[in-house]
């Protein structure tokens, strides 16, 4: 028995990647303290916030994610990026001073769409608003097709309010055939209460 235990310890010392590989299979939860929210993001994705942006943007300098560096540093935006850099989610929070029921948020979506169209005039609206229940939250959702350079990018914006804050989660995926179901299943973990 003692020998078996010794072999186990030697294996751990010689193969630390094997020992760490098991730990990496657990999904990671990001917790933002002010304003509070938590999100269990997909395995293998990278989280970029104001504490990690300088370190990670050197790695992703040539990716679309680098265009968010200033927002991450100055506005507290948090980005979650897939390993292949073909999908990412951006969380933006803003203090409103009141909560707005999701049913009323749907009426604000046309203004949001117009704001996006001003910033990206080539954007094509695929869905201009629907209500969606994901986990404990009701979201207003819009979907846009945005050509960026020679690539089509689908942008889906999910909006909700809680604790007098607005939470906007934008999900981006390259290509024209997105799988929103996979992302929306992770967005169901988006928690706005402690």
C-alpha positions in Angstrom: 0.0 0.0 0.0 2.8 2.4 0.9 4.5 1.6 -2.4 1.3 2.3 -4.4 0.9 5.7 -2.6 4.6 6.5 -3.4 4.0 5.7 -7.1 1.0 7.9 -7.1 3.0 10.8 -5.7 5.8 10.3 -8.3 3.2 10.3 -11.0 1.8 13.6 -9.8 5.3 15.1 -9.7 6.3 13.8 -13.1 3.0 14.6 -14.8 1.7 17.9 -13.4 -0.2 18.6 -16.6 -2.2 15.4 -16.1 -3.1 16.5 -12.6 -4.1 20.0 -13.7 -6.0 18.7 -16.7 -8.7 17.3 -14.5 -9.1 20.6 -12.6 -9.5 22.5 -15.9 -12.6 20.5 -16.8 -14.6 22.4 -14.1 -16.5 25.5 -15.5 -15.3 28.8 -14.1 -17.6 31.3 -12.3 -16.8 35.0 -12.7 -18.1 37.3 -9.9 -18.4 41.0 -10.4 -18.9 42.9 -7.1 -20.1 46.3 -8.1 -22.6 46.1 -9.5 -23.1 42.5 -8.5 -23.5 39.7 -11.0 -22.0 36.2 -11.5 -21.7 34.2 -14.7 -20.6 30.6 -15.2 -18.7 30.9 -18.5 -17.9 28.0 -21.0 -14.9 25.7 -20.5 -11.8 27.0 -22.2 -13.0 30.5 -22.6 -10.8 33.4 -21.4 -12.2 36.2 -19.1 -10.8 39.6 -19.7 -11.5 42.5 -17.3 -9.7 45.6 -16.2 -7.4 43.6 -14.0 -6.3 41.2 -16.9 -6.7 43.4 -20.0 -3.1 44.6 -20.3 -1.7 41.1 -19.9 -4.1 39.4 -22.3 -4.4 42.1 -25.0 -0.8 41.5 -25.9 -1.8 37.9 -26.8 -4.9 39.0 -28.6 -3.5 42.2 -30.2 -4.6 41.2 -33.7 -8.0 40.0 -32.8 -11.4 41.7 -32.8 -11.2 41.5 -29.0 -8.4 44.2 -29.0 -10.9 46.8 -30.1 -12.6 46.4 -26.7 -9.5 47.1 -24.6 -10.4 50.8 -24.0 -14.0 49.9 -23.0 -12.7 47.2 -20.6 -10.2 49.6 -19.0 -12.5 52.6 -18.7 -16.0 51.4 -18.4 -15.7 48.2 -16.5 -16.7 46.0 -19.5 -16.0 42.3 -19.0 -15.3 40.1 -22.0 -15.4 36.3 -22.3 -13.7 34.9 -25.4 -13.7 31.4 -26.9 -10.4 29.6 -27.5 -10.7 30.0 -31.3 -11.6 33.7 -30.9 -14.7 33.1 -33.1 -17.1 33.7 -30.3 -17.2 36.2 -27.5 -19.5 37.8 -25.0 -19.3 41.3 -23.6 -21.0 42.3 -20.3 -21.7 46.0 -19.8 -23.5 47.3 -16.7 -24.8 50.8 -16.2 -26.6 52.4 -13.1 -30.2 53.4 -14.0 -31.6 54.3 -10.6 -34.6 52.1 -11.2 -35.6 48.7 -12.4 -37.5 48.3 -15.7 -39.6 45.1 -16.3 -38.4 43.1 -19.3 -41.8 43.7 -20.9 -41.0 47.5 -20.9 -37.4 46.9 -22.1 -38.8 45.6 -25.4 -40.1 49.1 -26.1 -36.6 50.5 -25.6 -35.1 48.1 -28.2 -35.8 50.3 -31.2 -33.7 53.1 -29.7 -30.9 50.6 -29.1 -31.2 49.3 -32.7 -31.0 52.9 -34.0 -27.9 53.5 -31.9 -26.3 50.4 -33.3 -27.2 51.4 -36.8 -25.6 54.8 -36.2 -22.4 53.1 -35.1 -22.5 50.3 -37.7 -24.6 51.5 -40.7 -24.1 48.2 -42.6 -25.7 46.2 -39.8 -28.8 44.2 -40.8 -31.5 43.6 -38.3 -32.4 39.9 -38.1 -34.7 40.1 -35.1 -35.7 43.5 -33.7 -36.9 42.3 -30.3 -38.3 39.4 -28.4 -38.6 38.5 -24.7 -36.7 35.5 -23.5 -36.6 33.8 -20.1 -33.2 32.4 -19.3 -32.7 31.0 -15.8 -34.1 33.5 -13.3 -33.9 36.5 -15.7 -36.1 37.9 -18.3 -34.1 39.4 -21.2 -35.1 41.6 -24.1 -33.2 40.2 -27.1 -32.2 41.7 -30.5 -30.2 40.0 -33.3 -28.1 41.8 -35.9 -25.8 40.7 -38.8 -22.8 43.0 -38.9 -20.2 42.7 -41.7 -16.8 43.5 -40.3 -14.0 43.6 -42.9 -14.7 40.5 -45.0 -16.4 38.5 -42.3 -20.1 38.4 -41.2 -20.6 38.6 -37.5 -23.9 37.8 -35.8 -24.5 40.1 -32.7 -27.1 39.2 -30.2 -27.8 41.7 -27.4 -29.6 40.5 -24.2 -30.8 43.3 -21.9 -32.2 43.0 -18.3 -32.4 45.2 -15.2 -32.0 44.4 -11.6 -31.0 46.2 -8.4 -31.4 49.5 -10.3 -28.8 48.6 -12.9 -29.0 47.8 -16.6 -27.2 44.7 -17.7 -26.4 44.3 -21.4 -24.8 41.1 -22.5 -23.7 41.1 -26.2 -22.8 37.8 -27.8 -20.8 37.8 -31.0 -20.1 34.9 -33.3 -18.3 34.9 -36.6 -20.2 33.4 -39.6 -23.9 33.3 -40.6 -25.1 30.2 -38.9 -24.9 30.8 -35.1 -25.9 28.4 -32.4 -27.6 30.7 -29.9 -28.8 27.8 -27.9 -25.4 26.9 -26.6 -24.7 30.4 -25.5 -28.2 31.0 -24.1 -27.8 27.8 -21.9 -24.7 29.4 -20.3 -26.5 32.8 -20.0 -29.1 31.0 -17.9 -26.4 30.9 -15.2 -26.2 34.8 -15.2 -27.1 35.6 -11.6 -28.1 39.1 -10.4 -28.5 38.2 -6.7 -26.0 37.1 -4.1 
